[in-house]
Amino acid sequence: MDISILNEQEVLEINDELMTILEDLISLSLKEEDLDYDGEVSIMFVDDKHIHELNKMHRDKDSPTDVLSFPQYAALKDEEIIEPYIILGDVVISTETAIKQAEEFGHSLNREIGFLVVHSMFHLFGYDHMTDKERKEMRAKEEKVLTQYNLTR
């Protein structure tokens, strides 16, 4: 899976260590879903102002958020894709909010960003957390991937 990284913020250096974590977590997420696609996902790192604008534009929420996911497919997990190369979608992460949340939850910034990427991957696959049942299923998958990578709370 190709990962396209766009860095539109100045709060956090996107270094090789973080890139390796992202690549590994994306691979583990795909493996968890038994998806073996050649394709691409894009991850954009932004500040709170930028994600606030996107959140208002796309979700009609007038506030910043930690992460936004823009899937290419409605429910990739339920579809039979025959394309040789697929674009999974886009993930937008606010580094400012990720830093605040890592401090608030008392874990590392790598764990917080890792969680946001894994969470978004499952959204790109078609999972959601609108109901209690959906939330439990999605959280179990997220925690399984993060635990396999030893990025626990």
Rosetta constraint file for C-alpha pairs under 8 A:
AtomPair CA 1 CA 27 HARMONIC 7.47 0.50
AtomPair CA 1 CA 37 HARMONIC 7.14 0.50
AtomPair CA 1 CA 38 HARMONIC 5.50 0.50
AtomPair CA 1 CA 39 HARMONIC 5.09 0.50
AtomPair CA 1 CA 40 HARMONIC 5.45 0.50
AtomPair CA 1 CA 41 HARMONIC 7.39 0.50
AtomPair CA 2 CA 38 HARMONIC 7.80 0.50
AtomPair CA 2 CA 39 HARMONIC 5.98 0.50
AtomPair CA 2 CA 40 HARMONIC 4.51 0.50
AtomPair CA 2 CA 41 HARMONIC 6.47 0.50
AtomPair CA 3 CA 23 HARMONIC 7.29 0.50
AtomPair CA 3 CA 40 HARMONIC 5.67 0.50
AtomPair CA 3 CA 41 HARMONIC 5.18 0.50
AtomPair CA 3 CA 42 HARMONIC 5.62 0.50
AtomPair CA 3 CA 43 HARMONIC 7.23 0.50
AtomPair CA 4 CA 40 HARMONIC 7.17 0.50
AtomPair CA 4 CA 41 HARMONIC 6.28 0.50
AtomPair CA 4 CA 42 HARMONIC 4.45 0.50
AtomPair CA 4 CA 43 HARMONIC 6.14 0.50
AtomPair CA 5 CA 42 HARMONIC 5.89 0.50
AtomPair CA 5 CA 43 HARMONIC 5.00 0.50
AtomPair CA 5 CA 44 HARMONIC 5.79 0.50
AtomPair CA 5 CA 45 HARMONIC 7.81 0.50
AtomPair CA 6 CA 42 HARMONIC 7.55 0.50
AtomPair CA 6 CA 43 HARMONIC 6.23 0.50
AtomPair CA 6 CA 44 HARMONIC 4.48 0.50
AtomPair CA 6 CA 45 HARMONIC 6.26 0.50
AtomPair CA 7 CA 14 HARMONIC 7.58 0.50
AtomPair CA 7 CA 44 HARMONIC 5.77 0.50
AtomPair CA 7 CA 45 HARMONIC 4.93 0.50
AtomPair CA 7 CA 46 HARMONIC 6.65 0.50
AtomPair CA 8 CA 44 HARMONIC 6.98 0.50
AtomPair CA 8 CA 45 HARMONIC 5.70 0.50
AtomPair CA 8 CA 46 HARMONIC 4.90 0.50
AtomPair CA 8 CA 47 HARMONIC 7.40 0.50
AtomPair CA 9 CA 45 HARMONIC 6.25 0.50
AtomPair CA 9 CA 46 HARMONIC 4.72 0.50
AtomPair CA 9 CA 47 HARMONIC 5.41 0.50
AtomPair CA 9 CA 95 HARMONIC 7.70 0.50
AtomPair CA 10 CA 47 HARMONIC 7.81 0.50
AtomPair CA 11 CA 47 HARMONIC 7.49 0.50
AtomPair CA 11 CA 95 HARMONIC 6.74 0.50
AtomPair CA 11 CA 96 HARMONIC 6.82 0.50
AtomPair CA 12 CA 95 HARMONIC 6.63 0.50
AtomPair CA 14 CA 18 HARMONIC 6.28 0.50
AtomPair CA 14 CA 19 HARMONIC 7.07 0.50
AtomPair CA 15 CA 19 HARMONIC 6.30 0.50
AtomPair CA 16 CA 20 HARMONIC 6.13 0.50
AtomPair CA 17 CA 21 HARMONIC 6.35 0.50
AtomPair CA 18 CA 22 HARMONIC 6.21 0.50
AtomPair CA 18 CA 110 HARMONIC 7.00 0.50
AtomPair CA 19 CA 23 HARMONIC 6.17 0.50
AtomPair CA 20 CA 24 HARMONIC 6.07 0.50
AtomPair CA 21 CA 25 HARMONIC 6.05 0.50
AtomPair CA 21 CA 110 HARMONIC 7.87 0.50
AtomPair CA 21 CA 114 HARMONIC 7.12 0.50
AtomPair CA 22 CA 26 HARMONIC 6.06 0.50
AtomPair CA 22 CA 114 HARMONIC 6.62 0.50
AtomPair CA 22 CA 117 HARMONIC 7.14 0.50
AtomPair CA 23 CA 27 HARMONIC 6.22 0.50
AtomPair CA 24 CA 28 HARMONIC 6.17 0.50
AtomPair CA 25 CA 29 HARMONIC 6.03 0.50
AtomPair CA 25 CA 114 HARMONIC 7.04 0.50
AtomPair CA 25 CA 117 HARMONIC 7.63 0.50
AtomPair CA 25 CA 118 HARMONIC 6.54 0.50
AtomPair CA 25 CA 145 HARMONIC 7.14 0.50
AtomPair CA 25 CA 146 HARMONIC 7.54 0.50
AtomPair CA 25 CA 149 HARMONIC 7.33 0.50
AtomPair CA 26 CA 30 HARMONIC 6.25 0.50
AtomPair CA 26 CA 117 HARMONIC 7.54 0.50
AtomPair CA 26 CA 118 HARMONIC 6.78 0.50
AtomPair CA 26 CA 121 HARMONIC 7.07 0.50
AtomPair CA 27 CA 31 HARMONIC 6.16 0.50
AtomPair CA 28 CA 32 HARMONIC 6.03 0.50
AtomPair CA 28 CA 145 HARMONIC 6.16 0.50
AtomPair CA 29 CA 33 HARMONIC 6.53 0.50
AtomPair CA 29 CA 118 HARMONIC 6.60 0.50
AtomPair CA 29 CA 121 HARMONIC 6.85 0.50
AtomPair CA 29 CA 122 HARMONIC 7.49 0.50
AtomPair CA 29 CA 142 HARMONIC 7.99 0.50
AtomPair CA 29 CA 145 HARMONIC 6.27 0.50
AtomPair CA 30 CA 34 HARMONIC 6.10 0.50
AtomPair CA 30 CA 35 HARMONIC 5.12 0.50
AtomPair CA 30 CA 36 HARMONIC 6.92 0.50
AtomPair CA 31 CA 35 HARMONIC 5.99 0.50
AtomPair CA 31 CA 36 HARMONIC 7.36 0.50
AtomPair CA 32 CA 141 HARMONIC 7.56 0.50
AtomPair CA 32 CA 145 HARMONIC 7.27 0.50
AtomPair CA 33 CA 77 HARMONIC 7.45 0.50
AtomPair CA 37 CA 84 HARMONIC 7.52 0.50
AtomPair CA 37 CA 85 HARMONIC 6.87 0.50
AtomPair CA 37 CA 86 HARMONIC 7.04 0.50
AtomPair CA 38 CA 84 HARMONIC 6.62 0.50
AtomPair CA 38 CA 85 HARMONIC 5.04 0.50
AtomPair CA 38 CA 86 HARMONIC 6.54 0.50
AtomPair CA 39 CA 84 HARMONIC 7.95 0.50
AtomPair CA 39 CA 85 HARMONIC 4.63 0.50
AtomPair CA 39 CA 86 HARMONIC 4.47 0.50
AtomPair CA 39 CA 87 HARMONIC 5.53 0.50
AtomPair CA 39 CA 88 HARMONIC 7.10 0.50
AtomPair CA 40 CA 85 HARMONIC 7.80 0.50
AtomPair CA 40 CA 86 HARMONIC 6.43 0.50
AtomPair CA 40 CA 87 HARMONIC 4.87 0.50
AtomPair CA 40 CA 88 HARMONIC 6.02 0.50
AtomPair CA 40 CA 89 HARMONIC 7.64 0.50
AtomPair CA 41 CA 87 HARMONIC 6.09 0.50
AtomPair CA 41 CA 88 HARMONIC 5.29 0.50
AtomPair CA 41 CA 89 HARMONIC 5.44 0.50
AtomPair CA 41 CA 90 HARMONIC 5.98 0.50
AtomPair CA 41 CA 91 HARMONIC 7.74 0.50
AtomPair CA 42 CA 89 HARMONIC 6.53 0.50
AtomPair CA 42 CA 90 HARMONIC 4.80 0.50
AtomPair CA 42 CA 91 HARMONIC 6.11 0.50
AtomPair CA 43 CA 90 HARMONIC 5.94 0.50
AtomPair CA 43 CA 91 HARMONIC 4.69 0.50
AtomPair CA 43 CA 92 HARMONIC 5.80 0.50
AtomPair CA 43 CA 93 HARMONIC 7.45 0.50
AtomPair CA 44 CA 90 HARMONIC 7.67 0.50
AtomPair CA 44 CA 91 HARMONIC 6.17 0.50
AtomPair CA 44 CA 92 HARMONIC 4.73 0.50
AtomPair CA 44 CA 93 HARMONIC 6.23 0.50
AtomPair CA 45 CA 92 HARMONIC 5.92 0.50
AtomPair CA 45 CA 93 HARMONIC 4.96 0.50
AtomPair CA 45 CA 94 HARMONIC 5.94 0.50
AtomPair CA 45 CA 95 HARMONIC 6.38 0.50
AtomPair CA 46 CA 50 HARMONIC 6.03 0.50
AtomPair CA 46 CA 51 HARMONIC 6.53 0.50
AtomPair CA 46 CA 92 HARMONIC 7.01 0.50
AtomPair CA 46 CA 93 HARMONIC 6.06 0.50
AtomPair CA 46 CA 94 HARMONIC 4.91 0.50
AtomPair CA 46 CA 95 HARMONIC 6.26 0.50
AtomPair CA 47 CA 51 HARMONIC 6.45 0.50
AtomPair CA 47 CA 94 HARMONIC 5.04 0.50
AtomPair CA 47 CA 95 HARMONIC 5.95 0.50
AtomPair CA 47 CA 96 HARMONIC 5.77 0.50
AtomPair CA 47 CA 97 HARMONIC 7.97 0.50
AtomPair CA 48 CA 52 HARMONIC 5.86 0.50
AtomPair CA 48 CA 64 HARMONIC 5.53 0.50
AtomPair CA 48 CA 65 HARMONIC 7.41 0.50
AtomPair CA 48 CA 94 HARMONIC 5.66 0.50
AtomPair CA 48 CA 95 HARMONIC 7.60 0.50
AtomPair CA 48 CA 96 HARMONIC 6.03 0.50
AtomPair CA 48 CA 97 HARMONIC 6.73 0.50
AtomPair CA 49 CA 53 HARMONIC 6.42 0.50
AtomPair CA 49 CA 64 HARMONIC 6.91 0.50
AtomPair CA 50 CA 54 HARMONIC 6.44 0.50
AtomPair CA 51 CA 55 HARMONIC 5.89 0.50
AtomPair CA 51 CA 64 HARMONIC 5.59 0.50
AtomPair CA 51 CA 65 HARMONIC 6.57 0.50
AtomPair CA 51 CA 66 HARMONIC 7.94 0.50
AtomPair CA 51 CA 67 HARMONIC 7.87 0.50
AtomPair CA 51 CA 68 HARMONIC 7.98 0.50
AtomPair CA 51 CA 92 HARMONIC 7.46 0.50
AtomPair CA 51 CA 93 HARMONIC 7.58 0.50
AtomPair CA 51 CA 94 HARMONIC 6.28 0.50
AtomPair CA 52 CA 56 HARMONIC 6.15 0.50
AtomPair CA 52 CA 62 HARMONIC 6.65 0.50
AtomPair CA 52 CA 63 HARMONIC 5.12 0.50
AtomPair CA 52 CA 64 HARMONIC 3.90 0.50
AtomPair CA 52 CA 65 HARMONIC 6.71 0.50
AtomPair CA 53 CA 57 HARMONIC 6.11 0.50
AtomPair CA 53 CA 62 HARMONIC 7.80 0.50
AtomPair CA 53 CA 64 HARMONIC 7.67 0.50
AtomPair CA 54 CA 58 HARMONIC 5.89 0.50
AtomPair CA 54 CA 59 HARMONIC 7.83 0.50
AtomPair CA 55 CA 59 HARMONIC 5.25 0.50
AtomPair CA 55 CA 60 HARMONIC 6.42 0.50
AtomPair CA 55 CA 61 HARMONIC 5.56 0.50
AtomPair CA 55 CA 62 HARMONIC 6.82 0.50
AtomPair CA 55 CA 63 HARMONIC 6.89 0.50
AtomPair CA 55 CA 64 HARMONIC 6.64 0.50
AtomPair CA 55 CA 65 HARMONIC 7.15 0.50
AtomPair CA 55 CA 68 HARMONIC 7.57 0.50
AtomPair CA 56 CA 60 HARMONIC 4.31 0.50
AtomPair CA 56 CA 61 HARMONIC 4.57 0.50
AtomPair CA 56 CA 62 HARMONIC 4.97 0.50
AtomPair CA 56 CA 63 HARMONIC 7.02 0.50
AtomPair CA 57 CA 61 HARMONIC 7.82 0.50
AtomPair CA 65 CA 94 HARMONIC 7.12 0.50
AtomPair CA 65 CA 97 HARMONIC 6.98 0.50
AtomPair CA 66 CA 93 HARMONIC 5.91 0.50
AtomPair CA 66 CA 94 HARMONIC 5.29 0.50
AtomPair CA 66 CA 95 HARMONIC 7.76 0.50
AtomPair CA 66 CA 97 HARMONIC 5.35 0.50
AtomPair CA 66 CA 98 HARMONIC 6.12 0.50
AtomPair CA 66 CA 116 HARMONIC 7.70 0.50
AtomPair CA 67 CA 91 HARMONIC 7.08 0.50
AtomPair CA 67 CA 92 HARMONIC 5.51 0.50
AtomPair CA 67 CA 93 HARMONIC 4.50 0.50
AtomPair CA 67 CA 94 HARMONIC 6.27 0.50
AtomPair CA 67 CA 116 HARMONIC 6.51 0.50
AtomPair CA 67 CA 120 HARMONIC 7.58 0.50
AtomPair CA 68 CA 91 HARMONIC 5.82 0.50
AtomPair CA 68 CA 92 HARMONIC 5.12 0.50
AtomPair CA 68 CA 93 HARMONIC 6.68 0.50
AtomPair CA 68 CA 120 HARMONIC 7.37 0.50
AtomPair CA 69 CA 89 HARMONIC 7.49 0.50
AtomPair CA 69 CA 90 HARMONIC 5.89 0.50
AtomPair CA 69 CA 91 HARMONIC 4.66 0.50
AtomPair CA 69 CA 92 HARMONIC 6.48 0.50
AtomPair CA 69 CA 120 HARMONIC 5.58 0.50
AtomPair CA 69 CA 123 HARMONIC 6.59 0.50
AtomPair CA 69 CA 124 HARMONIC 6.81 0.50
AtomPair CA 70 CA 89 HARMONIC 5.49 0.50
AtomPair CA 70 CA 90 HARMONIC 4.99 0.50
AtomPair CA 70 CA 91 HARMONIC 6.31 0.50
AtomPair CA 70 CA 124 HARMONIC 6.92 0.50
AtomPair CA 71 CA 88 HARMONIC 6.14 0.50
AtomPair CA 71 CA 89 HARMONIC 4.38 0.50
AtomPair CA 71 CA 90 HARMONIC 6.43 0.50
AtomPair CA 71 CA 123 HARMONIC 6.99 0.50
AtomPair CA 71 CA 124 HARMONIC 4.52 0.50
AtomPair CA 71 CA 125 HARMONIC 7.50 0.50
AtomPair CA 71 CA 126 HARMONIC 7.73 0.50
AtomPair CA 72 CA 87 HARMONIC 6.56 0.50
AtomPair CA 72 CA 88 HARMONIC 5.44 0.50
AtomPair CA 72 CA 89 HARMONIC 4.74 0.50
AtomPair CA 72 CA 90 HARMONIC 7.94 0.50
AtomPair CA 72 CA 124 HARMONIC 7.22 0.50
AtomPair CA 73 CA 88 HARMONIC 7.18 0.50
AtomPair CA 73 CA 89 HARMONIC 7.85 0.50
AtomPair CA 73 CA 124 HARMONIC 7.30 0.50
AtomPair CA 73 CA 125 HARMONIC 7.68 0.50
AtomPair CA 73 CA 126 HARMONIC 7.47 0.50
AtomPair CA 74 CA 126 HARMONIC 6.00 0.50
AtomPair CA 75 CA 79 HARMONIC 6.34 0.50
AtomPair CA 75 CA 124 HARMONIC 7.73 0.50
AtomPair CA 75 CA 125 HARMONIC 5.92 0.50
AtomPair CA 75 CA 126 HARMONIC 3.91 0.50
AtomPair CA 75 CA 127 HARMONIC 7.35 0.50
AtomPair CA 76 CA 80 HARMONIC 7.67 0.50
AtomPair CA 76 CA 81 HARMONIC 7.75 0.50
AtomPair CA 76 CA 124 HARMONIC 7.25 0.50
AtomPair CA 76 CA 125 HARMONIC 4.78 0.50
AtomPair CA 76 CA 126 HARMONIC 5.57 0.50
AtomPair CA 77 CA 125 HARMONIC 5.23 0.50
AtomPair CA 77 CA 126 HARMONIC 5.89 0.50
AtomPair CA 77 CA 127 HARMONIC 7.96 0.50
AtomPair CA 78 CA 126 HARMONIC 7.74 0.50
AtomPair CA 88 CA 124 HARMONIC 6.27 0.50
AtomPair CA 88 CA 125 HARMONIC 7.78 0.50
AtomPair CA 89 CA 124 HARMONIC 6.36 0.50
AtomPair CA 91 CA 117 HARMONIC 7.48 0.50
AtomPair CA 91 CA 120 HARMONIC 6.48 0.50
AtomPair CA 93 CA 98 HARMONIC 7.66 0.50
AtomPair CA 93 CA 113 HARMONIC 7.96 0.50
AtomPair CA 93 CA 116 HARMONIC 7.45 0.50
AtomPair CA 94 CA 98 HARMONIC 6.16 0.50
AtomPair CA 95 CA 99 HARMONIC 6.05 0.50
AtomPair CA 96 CA 100 HARMONIC 6.44 0.50
AtomPair CA 97 CA 101 HARMONIC 6.07 0.50
AtomPair CA 98 CA 102 HARMONIC 6.06 0.50
AtomPair CA 98 CA 109 HARMONIC 6.99 0.50
AtomPair CA 98 CA 112 HARMONIC 6.17 0.50
AtomPair CA 98 CA 113 HARMONIC 6.41 0.50
AtomPair CA 99 CA 103 HARMONIC 6.39 0.50
AtomPair CA 99 CA 109 HARMONIC 6.12 0.50
AtomPair CA 99 CA 112 HARMONIC 7.83 0.50
AtomPair CA 100 CA 104 HARMONIC 6.10 0.50
AtomPair CA 101 CA 105 HARMONIC 5.92 0.50
AtomPair CA 101 CA 112 HARMONIC 7.19 0.50
AtomPair CA 102 CA 106 HARMONIC 5.82 0.50
AtomPair CA 102 CA 107 HARMONIC 5.27 0.50
AtomPair CA 102 CA 108 HARMONIC 5.81 0.50
AtomPair CA 102 CA 109 HARMONIC 5.34 0.50
AtomPair CA 102 CA 111 HARMONIC 7.66 0.50
AtomPair CA 102 CA 112 HARMONIC 5.58 0.50
AtomPair CA 103 CA 107 HARMONIC 6.56 0.50
AtomPair CA 103 CA 108 HARMONIC 7.68 0.50
AtomPair CA 103 CA 109 HARMONIC 7.96 0.50
AtomPair CA 105 CA 153 HARMONIC 7.99 0.50
AtomPair CA 106 CA 153 HARMONIC 7.68 0.50
AtomPair CA 107 CA 111 HARMONIC 6.58 0.50
AtomPair CA 107 CA 112 HARMONIC 7.23 0.50
AtomPair CA 107 CA 153 HARMONIC 5.74 0.50
AtomPair CA 108 CA 112 HARMONIC 6.45 0.50
AtomPair CA 109 CA 113 HARMONIC 6.12 0.50
AtomPair CA 110 CA 114 HARMONIC 5.75 0.50
AtomPair CA 110 CA 151 HARMONIC 7.90 0.50
AtomPair CA 111 CA 115 HARMONIC 5.97 0.50
AtomPair CA 111 CA 151 HARMONIC 5.36 0.50
AtomPair CA 111 CA 152 HARMONIC 6.97 0.50
AtomPair CA 111 CA 153 HARMONIC 7.45 0.50
AtomPair CA 112 CA 116 HARMONIC 6.26 0.50
AtomPair CA 113 CA 117 HARMONIC 6.18 0.50
AtomPair CA 114 CA 118 HARMONIC 6.18 0.50
AtomPair CA 114 CA 146 HARMONIC 7.59 0.50
AtomPair CA 114 CA 151 HARMONIC 7.57 0.50
AtomPair CA 115 CA 119 HARMONIC 5.86 0.50
AtomPair CA 115 CA 142 HARMONIC 7.36 0.50
AtomPair CA 115 CA 146 HARMONIC 7.09 0.50
AtomPair CA 116 CA 120 HARMONIC 6.06 0.50
AtomPair CA 117 CA 121 HARMONIC 6.11 0.50
AtomPair CA 118 CA 122 HARMONIC 6.46 0.50
AtomPair CA 118 CA 142 HARMONIC 6.09 0.50
AtomPair CA 118 CA 145 HARMONIC 7.61 0.50
AtomPair CA 118 CA 146 HARMONIC 7.80 0.50
AtomPair CA 119 CA 123 HARMONIC 6.55 0.50
AtomPair CA 119 CA 138 HARMONIC 7.96 0.50
AtomPair CA 119 CA 142 HARMONIC 6.21 0.50
AtomPair CA 120 CA 124 HARMONIC 6.16 0.50
AtomPair CA 121 CA 125 HARMONIC 6.27 0.50
AtomPair CA 122 CA 126 HARMONIC 6.41 0.50
AtomPair CA 122 CA 127 HARMONIC 5.47 0.50
AtomPair CA 122 CA 128 HARMONIC 7.80 0.50
AtomPair CA 122 CA 138 HARMONIC 7.14 0.50
AtomPair CA 122 CA 142 HARMONIC 7.71 0.50
AtomPair CA 123 CA 127 HARMONIC 4.84 0.50
AtomPair CA 123 CA 128 HARMONIC 6.00 0.50
AtomPair CA 127 CA 134 HARMONIC 7.37 0.50
AtomPair CA 127 CA 138 HARMONIC 6.50 0.50
AtomPair CA 128 CA 134 HARMONIC 6.05 0.50
AtomPair CA 128 CA 135 HARMONIC 6.80 0.50
AtomPair CA 128 CA 138 HARMONIC 6.95 0.50
AtomPair CA 129 CA 133 HARMONIC 7.77 0.50
AtomPair CA 129 CA 134 HARMONIC 4.81 0.50
AtomPair CA 129 CA 135 HARMONIC 4.02 0.50
AtomPair CA 129 CA 136 HARMONIC 7.77 0.50
AtomPair CA 129 CA 138 HARMONIC 6.86 0.50
AtomPair CA 130 CA 134 HARMONIC 6.46 0.50
AtomPair CA 130 CA 135 HARMONIC 6.72 0.50
AtomPair CA 131 CA 135 HARMONIC 6.10 0.50
AtomPair CA 132 CA 136 HARMONIC 6.16 0.50
AtomPair CA 133 CA 137 HARMONIC 6.28 0.50
AtomPair CA 134 CA 138 HARMONIC 6.08 0.50
AtomPair CA 135 CA 139 HARMONIC 5.94 0.50
AtomPair CA 136 CA 140 HARMONIC 6.05 0.50
AtomPair CA 137 CA 141 HARMONIC 6.47 0.50
AtomPair CA 138 CA 142 HARMONIC 6.21 0.50
AtomPair CA 139 CA 143 HARMONIC 6.01 0.50
AtomPair CA 140 CA 144 HARMONIC 6.09 0.50
AtomPair CA 141 CA 145 HARMONIC 6.41 0.50
AtomPair CA 142 CA 146 HARMONIC 6.23 0.50
AtomPair CA 143 CA 147 HARMONIC 5.81 0.50
AtomPair CA 143 CA 152 HARMONIC 7.90 0.50
AtomPair CA 144 CA 148 HARMONIC 6.16 0.50
AtomPair CA 145 CA 149 HARMONIC 6.43 0.50
AtomPair CA 146 CA 150 HARMONIC 6.04 0.50
AtomPair CA 146 CA 151 HARMONIC 5.07 0.50
AtomPair CA 146 CA 152 HARMONIC 6.27 0.50
AtomPair CA 147 CA 151 HARMONIC 5.80 0.50
AtomPair CA 147 CA 152 HARMONIC 5.76 0.50
